[in-house]
Amino acid sequence: MLELTPKKLSDRSTLRINPIKTCQPVGAMYAALGVHQCMPHSHGSQGCCSFHRMFLTRHFKDPAIASSSSFTEGASVFGGGSNLKTAIKNIFDIYDPEIIAVHTTCLSETIGDDLNGYIQDAKVPEGKLVVHTNTPSYVGSHITGYYNMIAGFIKYLSEATGEKNGKLALFPGFVNPGDMREMKRLMKLMGTEFIMLPDTSGVLDAPMTGNYTMYPKGGTSIPDIRDLGNCELTLGLGELTSEFPADFLEKKCKVPYKTLPLPIGVENTDAFIMALNQFSKNEVPYEIEEERGQLMDILLDSHQYTNNKTVAIFGDPDTVLGMAQIALEMGMIPKYMVTGTPGAAFERKANALLEKFGVEGCTAKQSGDLFELHQWIKNDPVDLLIGGTHGKQVARAEDIPLVRVGFPIIDRYVHSYMPIVGYKGAIRLAELILNALMDRQDRDCEDEDLEMVM
């Protein structure tokens, strides 16, 4: 399908072809789904809301609930205040959530709707809540919308009472429910009391019970969000995603924060475990040490299949940096690292990572797209492609194995249940990468070279 992509590169400052991102409201909707009994609300047209729900549902293979202000021509001209006030009344009457989380769209942002004023004028039932954040789709990416929505919950709800709760506030970064479960498991093993915001485990990986539940058991509770202001420390995982809400909580409630890379790979997971150790003052249990030892054993046993293999990685910024880390730990060369999310910090961190491992001749780019990545690969091929589903056409055109990691993955199943963080997640990534490379070796070798024992 993409065989005709030209090898000749050209400068493009405004045009993106096959972008490696989606719009802010998708991230805001995902963050809101990580709050217990919350109804995400899209302040815009029905088409916007339908697209965002479809995008999340295709990735998680679970229904992503959300409501819409249902803009028509009138709202587009005169503003959506009446639509939002009517929507708030109807949502509480019909769907009865504990909280509505409103995010904006291109249309309502261009009009300049005053959501603060609209929400203050709305008739909110006693004991119910409405929060909002601004998420113009033409700025940033879904990552921007994700951390804006987290900050919106903090802005409306979190408060410092002056009495510390002894807990760790954890912002998990833009990761799957399976990753959030793994983070919680590690924190519990370390004896760390915590509040995680958001927490989509138990929501977008809820079990089939035979009965439909609009609000599954998972998600961060409203009392916990309020109590964030009393935490001893905030730990933001995924520096480019979690620093904004962590800084926001510090400014509002004086909770100091620390940010770390997503705990993908050995070194990043070590840093997460040691941060928990320093916070809880508890020893690292043998169960965690055992998992680390198993990972190291796997990496040593299999290094001959990964050493000096070149890889192109694309996706969300923190995920790309984490995958580059584990690729380097496996002896691979992350030749291309591309994210669609804007921000010069991505390139700085990627280049610092390469310098730390003494690797040269690699390229990192923010605000990139798959078209340009494809052109780079045409001019200088790689052995492996790592990223979401939208890379499969490039992989097919260039006959490169694709390891599906990140967001979105819309052509496979189970991925959102399985972690890529922690030592267990790294073991899974090692399996995926090794299988892809070894399957390719089996496919391409001569009959007499087909090894039964590898």
C-alpha positions as CSV (number, residue, x, y, z in Angstrom):
1,M,0.0,0.0,0.0
2,L,2.9,2.4,0.8
3,E,5.4,1.1,-1.7
4,L,5.3,4.4,-3.6
5,T,6.4,6.5,-0.6
6,P,9.3,8.5,-2.1
7,K,12.8,8.2,-0.7
8,K,13.6,11.8,-1.2
9,L,13.1,13.8,2.0
10,S,11.5,17.3,2.0
11,D,11.0,19.9,4.7
12,R,7.4,20.1,6.0
13,S,6.7,22.5,8.8
14,T,2.9,22.5,8.8
15,L,1.7,19.3,7.0
16,R,1.6,16.0,8.8
17,I,1.1,12.8,6.9
18,N,0.0,9.7,8.9
19,P,0.4,11.4,12.3
20,I,1.7,9.6,15.4
21,K,-0.9,11.2,17.7
22,T,-4.6,12.0,18.0
23,C,-6.4,15.0,19.6
24,Q,-6.5,16.2,23.2
25,P,-10.1,15.1,24.0
26,V,-9.2,11.4,23.5
27,G,-6.6,11.7,26.3
28,A,-9.0,13.8,28.5
29,M,-11.7,11.2,28.0
30,Y,-9.3,8.4,29.0
31,A,-8.3,10.2,32.1
32,A,-11.9,10.8,33.1
33,L,-12.7,7.1,32.7
34,G,-10.1,6.5,35.4
35,V,-12.3,8.1,38.0
36,H,-14.9,6.0,39.8
37,Q,-18.5,6.7,38.7
38,C,-17.4,9.5,36.4
39,M,-19.1,10.4,33.1
40,P,-16.7,12.1,30.6
41,H,-18.5,14.8,28.7
42,S,-17.5,16.2,25.3
43,H,-18.5,19.8,24.9
44,G,-18.9,19.9,21.2
45,S,-20.6,18.0,18.4
46,Q,-21.9,14.5,18.5
47,G,-19.4,13.5,15.8
48,C,-16.4,14.5,18.0
49,C,-17.6,12.5,20.9
50,S,-18.4,9.5,18.7
51,F,-14.9,9.5,17.2
52,H,-13.2,9.8,20.6
53,R,-15.2,6.9,22.1
54,M,-14.6,4.8,19.0
55,F,-10.8,5.5,19.2
56,L,-10.7,4.3,22.8
57,T,-13.1,1.4,22.3
58,R,-11.1,0.0,19.4
59,H,-7.9,0.0,21.5
60,F,-9.3,-1.4,24.8
61,K,-12.0,-3.6,23.2
62,D,-14.3,-2.4,26.0
63,P,-17.1,0.3,25.8
64,A,-15.8,3.8,26.5
65,I,-18.8,5.7,27.9
66,A,-19.2,9.5,27.3
67,S,-21.8,12.1,26.7
68,S,-21.9,15.1,24.4
69,S,-23.3,18.7,24.3
70,S,-24.5,17.8,20.8
71,F,-23.7,21.1,19.1
72,T,-25.8,22.1,16.1
73,E,-25.6,25.2,13.9
74,G,-27.2,27.3,16.6
75,A,-24.7,26.4,19.3
76,S,-21.9,26.9,16.8
77,V,-22.9,30.5,16.3
78,F,-24.4,31.6,19.6
79,G,-22.3,29.4,22.0
80,G,-23.0,26.1,23.7
81,G,-24.0,27.3,27.2
82,S,-27.6,26.2,26.9
83,N,-26.5,22.8,25.5
84,L,-24.1,22.2,28.4
85,K,-26.6,23.2,31.1
86,T,-29.3,21.0,29.6
87,A,-26.7,18.1,29.2
88,I,-25.7,18.3,32.9
89,K,-29.3,18.1,34.0
90,N,-30.1,15.2,31.7
91,I,-26.9,13.2,32.5
92,F,-27.6,13.4,36.3
93,D,-31.3,12.5,35.7
94,I,-30.7,9.6,33.3
95,Y,-27.2,8.2,34.0
96,D,-26.7,9.3,37.7
97,P,-22.9,9.6,37.8
98,E,-21.2,11.0,40.9
99,I,-19.2,13.4,38.8
100,I,-19.2,14.8,35.3
101,A,-15.8,15.6,33.7
102,V,-16.2,18.1,30.9
103,H,-13.6,18.6,28.2
104,T,-13.8,21.0,25.3
105,T,-13.3,20.4,21.5
106,C,-12.1,22.5,18.6
107,L,-15.5,24.0,18.0
108,S,-16.2,25.1,21.6
109,E,-12.6,26.4,22.0
110,T,-12.9,28.4,18.7
111,I,-16.2,30.0,19.9
112,G,-14.6,30.8,23.2
113,D,-17.2,29.2,25.5
114,D,-16.8,30.1,29.1
115,L,-17.1,26.7,30.8
116,N,-16.4,28.2,34.3
117,G,-19.4,30.4,34.0
118,Y,-21.6,27.8,32.4
119,I,-20.9,25.2,35.2
120,Q,-21.5,27.8,37.9
121,D,-24.9,28.6,36.4
122,A,-25.8,24.9,35.9
123,K,-28.2,23.2,38.3
124,V,-26.0,20.5,39.8
125,P,-27.8,18.2,42.3
126,E,-26.7,18.2,45.9
127,G,-23.8,15.8,46.4
128,K,-22.9,15.7,42.7
129,L,-19.9,17.4,41.0
130,V,-18.9,18.9,37.7
131,V,-15.3,19.6,36.7
132,H,-13.8,20.7,33.5
133,T,-10.6,21.3,31.5
134,N,-9.8,23.0,28.2
135,T,-8.6,20.6,25.5
136,P,-8.4,22.4,22.1
137,S,-7.7,19.7,19.5
138,Y,-5.5,21.9,17.4
139,V,-2.9,22.2,20.2
140,G,-0.7,19.3,21.6
141,S,-1.9,15.8,21.4
142,H,-3.9,13.2,23.4
143,I,-1.1,13.3,25.9
144,T,-1.7,17.0,26.5
145,G,-5.4,16.3,27.0
146,Y,-4.7,13.5,29.4
147,Y,-2.6,15.6,31.8
148,N,-4.9,18.6,31.4
149,M,-7.8,16.5,32.6
150,I,-5.8,15.2,35.6
151,A,-5.0,18.8,36.5
152,G,-8.7,19.7,36.1
153,F,-9.6,17.1,38.8
154,I,-6.9,18.5,41.1
155,K,-8.0,22.1,40.5
156,Y,-11.7,21.4,41.4
157,L,-11.3,18.7,44.1
158,S,-7.9,18.4,45.8
159,E,-7.3,20.3,49.0
160,A,-4.8,20.4,51.8
161,T,-6.3,20.1,55.2
162,G,-3.0,20.6,57.0
163,E,-3.0,17.0,58.2
164,K,-0.8,14.7,56.1
165,N,-2.2,11.2,55.3
166,G,1.2,9.5,54.9
167,K,0.4,8.4,51.3
168,L,2.2,8.6,48.0
169,A,0.4,10.4,45.2
170,L,1.1,8.5,42.0
171,F,0.5,9.8,38.5
172,P,1.0,6.7,36.3
173,G,1.5,8.3,32.9
174,F,-0.5,7.4,29.7
175,V,-0.5,3.7,30.1
176,N,-2.8,0.7,29.8
177,P,-4.9,-0.7,32.7
178,G,-2.6,-3.7,32.8
179,D,0.3,-1.3,33.5
180,M,-1.6,0.4,36.2
181,R,-2.3,-2.9,37.8
182,E,1.4,-3.8,37.7
183,M,2.3,-0.5,39.3
184,K,-0.2,-1.0,42.1
185,R,1.1,-4.6,42.6
186,L,4.6,-3.4,43.0
187,M,3.6,-0.6,45.4
188,K,1.7,-3.0,47.6
189,L,4.6,-5.4,47.6
190,M,6.8,-2.5,48.8
191,G,4.2,-1.7,51.6
192,T,3.5,1.8,50.1
193,E,0.2,3.4,50.8
194,F,-0.8,5.4,47.7
195,I,-3.4,7.2,45.7
196,M,-3.3,6.7,42.0
197,L,-4.9,9.2,39.6
198,P,-6.2,8.2,37.2
199,D,-6.7,4.5,37.6
200,T,-8.4,2.8,34.6
201,S,-7.9,-0.7,35.9
202,G,-11.2,-2.3,36.8
203,V,-12.9,0.1,34.3
204,L,-11.5,-0.6,30.8
205,D,-10.5,-4.1,31.7
206,A,-13.5,-4.9,33.8
207,P,-14.6,-8.6,33.7
208,M,-17.6,-10.0,31.9
209,T,-20.2,-10.8,34.5
210,G,-23.3,-11.2,32.4
211,N,-24.7,-7.9,33.6
212,Y,-23.9,-4.5,32.1
213,T,-22.6,-2.0,34.6
214,M,-22.2,1.6,33.4
215,Y,-19.8,2.4,36.2
216,P,-17.6,-0.6,37.0
217,K,-15.8,-1.0,40.4
218,G,-12.5,0.5,39.3
219,G,-11.3,4.1,39.1
220,T,-10.0,6.6,41.6
221,S,-12.6,7.6,44.2
222,I,-13.6,11.2,44.7
223,P,-12.5,11.2,48.4
224,D,-9.1,10.0,47.2
225,I,-8.8,12.8,44.7
226,R,-9.7,15.3,47.5
227,D,-7.1,13.6,49.7
228,L,-4.3,14.1,47.1
229,G,-3.6,17.5,48.7
230,N,-2.6,15.7,52.0
231,C,-0.1,13.3,50.4
232,E,3.5,13.4,51.5
233,L,5.0,13.2,48.0
234,T,3.9,13.0,44.4
235,L,5.6,10.5,42.1
236,G,5.0,11.2,38.5
237,L,5.8,8.3,36.1
238,G,6.5,9.4,32.6
239,E,8.3,12.7,32.9
240,L,6.7,14.3,29.8
241,T,3.2,13.3,30.8
242,S,3.1,13.5,34.6
243,E,5.2,16.6,35.4
244,F,2.4,19.1,34.6
245,P,-0.2,17.6,37.0
246,A,2.5,17.0,39.7
247,D,3.6,20.6,39.5
248,F,0.0,21.7,39.5
249,L,-0.6,19.8,42.8
250,E,2.5,21.2,44.3
251,K,1.5,24.8,43.5
252,K,-2.0,24.3,44.8
253,C,-1.5,22.0,47.9
254,K,2.3,22.3,48.6
255,V,2.9,18.5,47.9
256,P,6.5,18.1,46.7
257,Y,7.0,16.0,43.6
258,K,9.5,13.8,41.9
259,T,9.3,12.6,38.3
260,L,10.8,9.4,36.8
261,P,10.7,7.8,33.4
262,L,8.1,5.1,32.8
263,P,9.4,2.0,34.6
264,I,10.1,0.2,31.3
265,G,13.3,-1.9,31.3
266,V,15.8,-2.7,34.1
267,E,17.2,0.7,35.0
268,N,13.8,2.5,34.9
269,T,12.1,-0.1,37.0
270,D,15.1,0.0,39.4
271,A,14.6,3.7,39.8
272,F,10.8,3.2,40.5
273,I,11.5,0.5,43.1
274,M,14.2,2.6,44.9
275,A,11.8,5.6,45.0
276,L,9.2,3.4,46.7
277,N,12.0,2.1,49.0
278,Q,13.0,5.6,50.0
279,F,9.4,6.7,50.6
280,S,8.2,3.6,52.5
281,K,11.5,2.8,54.3
282,N,10.6,-0.9,53.6
283,E,13.1,-3.4,52.3
284,V,12.6,-4.7,48.7
285,P,10.9,-8.1,49.1
286,Y,12.4,-11.3,47.6
287,E,9.4,-11.5,45.2
288,I,10.6,-8.4,43.4
289,E,14.3,-9.4,43.5
290,E,13.3,-12.7,42.0
291,E,11.5,-11.0,39.1
292,R,14.5,-8.8,38.4
293,G,16.8,-11.8,38.5
294,Q,14.6,-13.7,36.0
295,L,14.7,-10.7,33.6
296,M,18.5,-10.5,33.8
297,D,18.7,-14.2,33.1
298,I,16.5,-13.8,30.0
299,L,18.4,-10.9,28.6
300,L,21.8,-12.6,29.1
301,D,20.5,-15.9,27.6
302,S,19.1,-14.2,24.5
303,H,21.6,-11.4,23.8
304,Q,23.0,-13.0,20.6
305,Y,19.7,-12.5,18.9
306,T,19.3,-8.8,19.8
307,N,22.8,-7.5,19.9
308,N,23.4,-4.6,17.3
309,K,19.9,-5.1,15.8
310,T,18.6,-1.7,14.6
311,V,15.1,-0.6,15.6
312,A,12.7,2.2,14.8
313,I,10.4,3.2,17.7
314,F,7.3,5.5,17.4
315,G,4.4,6.4,19.6
316,D,3.8,8.5,22.7
317,P,6.9,10.3,24.1
318,D,7.3,8.5,27.4
319,T,6.6,5.1,25.9
320,V,9.1,5.7,23.1
321,L,11.8,6.7,25.6
322,G,11.0,3.7,27.8
323,M,11.2,1.3,24.8
324,A,14.5,2.9,23.7
325,Q,15.8,2.3,27.2
326,I,15.0,-1.5,27.1
327,A,16.2,-1.7,23.5
328,L,19.6,-0.3,24.5
329,E,19.7,-2.7,27.5
330,M,19.1,-5.6,25.1
331,G,22.1,-4.4,23.0
332,M,19.9,-3.0,20.2
333,I,20.3,0.4,18.5
334,P,17.3,2.7,18.5
335,K,18.1,4.2,15.1
336,Y,14.9,6.2,14.9
337,M,12.7,7.5,17.8
338,V,9.7,9.5,16.7
339,T,6.7,11.0,18.6
340,G,3.8,13.0,17.2
341,T,3.4,14.9,20.5
342,P,5.2,18.3,20.3
343,G,7.9,19.3,22.9
344,A,11.6,19.7,22.6
345,A,12.1,17.9,25.9
346,F,11.6,14.6,24.1
347,E,14.5,15.1,21.8
348,R,16.7,16.3,24.7
349,K,15.9,13.2,26.7
350,A,16.3,10.8,23.8
351,N,19.7,12.3,22.9
352,A,20.8,12.1,26.5
353,L,19.8,8.4,26.6
354,L,21.9,7.7,23.5
355,E,24.9,9.6,25.0
356,K,24.6,7.6,28.2
357,F,24.9,4.3,26.3
358,G,27.5,5.7,23.9
359,V,25.4,5.1,20.8
360,E,25.8,7.4,17.8
361,G,24.1,7.9,14.4
362,C,20.5,7.8,15.7
363,T,17.7,10.2,15.1
364,A,15.0,11.5,17.6
365,K,12.2,13.8,16.5
366,Q,9.2,15.3,18.2
367,S,6.1,16.4,16.2
368,G,7.0,13.7,13.6
369,D,4.9,11.5,11.5
370,L,5.0,8.0,10.0
371,F,5.4,9.2,6.5
372,E,8.8,10.7,7.4
373,L,9.8,7.7,9.5
374,H,9.0,5.5,6.4
375,Q,11.3,7.7,4.3
376,W,14.1,7.4,6.8
377,I,13.7,3.6,6.7
378,K,13.7,3.5,2.9
379,N,17.0,5.3,2.9
380,D,18.5,3.4,5.8
381,P,16.6,0.2,6.8
382,V,16.1,-1.2,10.3
383,D,15.7,-4.7,11.6
384,L,12.6,-4.1,13.7
385,L,9.7,-1.7,14.0
386,I,8.1,-1.0,17.5
387,G,4.9,1.0,17.9
388,G,1.1,1.0,17.4
389,T,-1.1,-0.5,14.7
390,H,-0.6,2.4,12.3
391,G,2.9,1.3,11.6
392,K,1.7,-2.0,10.0
393,Q,1.5,-0.5,6.6
394,V,5.2,0.7,6.8
395,A,6.2,-2.7,8.2
396,R,4.4,-4.5,5.3
397,A,5.8,-2.1,2.6
398,E,9.4,-2.6,3.9
399,D,9.0,-6.2,5.0
400,I,10.1,-5.4,8.6
401,P,8.7,-7.3,11.6
402,L,6.4,-5.1,13.8
403,V,6.2,-5.4,17.6
404,R,3.0,-3.8,18.7
405,V,3.5,-1.6,21.8
406,G,1.8,1.6,22.9
407,F,-1.3,3.4,21.8
408,P,-3.4,2.7,19.7
409,I,-3.3,-1.0,19.0
410,I,-6.6,-1.6,17.2
411,D,-5.8,-4.8,15.2
412,R,-4.9,-7.2,18.0
413,Y,-6.3,-8.3,21.4
414,V,-5.2,-8.7,25.0
415,H,-2.4,-6.0,24.9
416,S,-4.2,-3.6,27.3
417,Y,-4.4,-6.4,29.9
418,M,-0.7,-7.2,29.8
419,P,1.9,-4.8,31.4
420,I,5.0,-3.5,29.7
421,V,6.1,-1.8,33.0
422,G,8.1,-3.4,35.8
423,Y,10.3,-6.4,35.6
424,K,7.3,-8.6,34.5
425,G,6.5,-6.1,31.8
426,A,10.1,-6.2,30.6
427,I,10.0,-10.0,30.5
428,R,7.0,-9.7,28.2
429,L,8.7,-7.1,26.0
430,A,11.8,-9.3,25.7
431,E,9.5,-12.2,24.6
432,L,7.7,-10.1,22.0
433,I,11.0,-8.7,20.6
434,L,12.8,-12.0,20.6
435,N,9.9,-13.9,19.0
436,A,9.7,-11.3,16.2
437,L,13.4,-11.4,15.4
438,M,13.7,-15.2,15.7
439,D,10.5,-15.8,13.6
440,R,12.1,-13.6,10.9
441,Q,15.3,-15.6,11.1
442,D,13.3,-18.8,10.6
443,R,11.4,-17.4,7.7
444,D,14.4,-16.1,5.8
445,C,17.0,-18.8,6.3
446,E,17.7,-21.6,3.8
447,D,16.2,-25.0,4.5
448,E,19.5,-26.5,5.7
449,D,19.9,-23.6,8.1
450,L,16.5,-24.0,9.8
451,E,17.5,-24.6,13.4
452,M,15.3,-26.7,15.7
453,V,17.2,-25.5,18.8
454,M,17.8,-21.8,19.0
